[in-house]
């Protein structure tokens, strides 16, 4: 590695291994032996992704979250007693915090294979009711936080010569408005994440690093419980088409596992919408 490798800089004379799979490559969709970091995995979508990673043989999953884990986290850990499921307190909007978390993962596990940049927040209200402070808060977490996590992961992959995978959690609101609960700033943050996916995939493909995103529709979490209680929910489902329900977080997991797995060694720069066709959008 060049002298600047520790900072993520790559000298022109540095040579990296071929991005082609090895001759004995296993193309089974599996995370066997892999160590995965998921931001915001103490609950909600992140916790559901962690469960599906374990169901597909991941050796370890680390939750990088700013809040303390609760009972759902403990229950999942008990469900897979032979697996490593740990929480590292992390502020994804802080470069130092994220870098320290990834260093800790590598020190504990001796490897680091994939990052799911999932942590995010939303706020639904008419555009003219947003304060600038509220808009900036959404961008700081959803965009800047995703950027910090992705670039920190890429630097770690390059430094360790790992053909790693980065998967962003975007949103169907990056494609079109959410009629049930509009939020122009939130949709803009997720559109930024989805666009960033394509460019980072292009830049980092030379190292064998893949970058993709998932765009969920409505998912049943603590933040969306109110959606199905809307008095006109049935009517919306009748005319919008698609599956007339919210997704379970675990129903997203298969796409994340695929993108994190070695089966997807030629899959990069794409977004996978998971929204039950049209659903409530």
Secondary structure as UniProt FT lines:
FT   TURN            3..4
FT   HELIX           5..7
FT   TURN            12..13
FT   TURN            23..24
FT   STRAND          35..39
FT   TURN            40..42
FT   HELIX           44..55
FT   TURN            56..57
FT   STRAND          60..65
FT   HELIX           71..79
FT   TURN            80..82
FT   STRAND          84..89
FT   TURN            92..93
FT   HELIX           95..109
FT   STRAND          114..117
FT   HELIX           127..129
FT   HELIX           132..139
FT   HELIX           140..144
FT   HELIX           145..160
FT   STRAND          165..169
FT   HELIX           172..174
FT   HELIX           184..204
FT   HELIX           205..207
FT   STRAND          210..216
FT   TURN            222..223
FT   TURN            225..226
FT   HELIX           227..229
FT   TURN            231..232
FT   HELIX           233..240
FT   HELIX           249..252
FT   HELIX           253..260
FT   HELIX           262..264
FT   TURN            265..266
FT   STRAND          271..274
FT   TURN            277..280
//
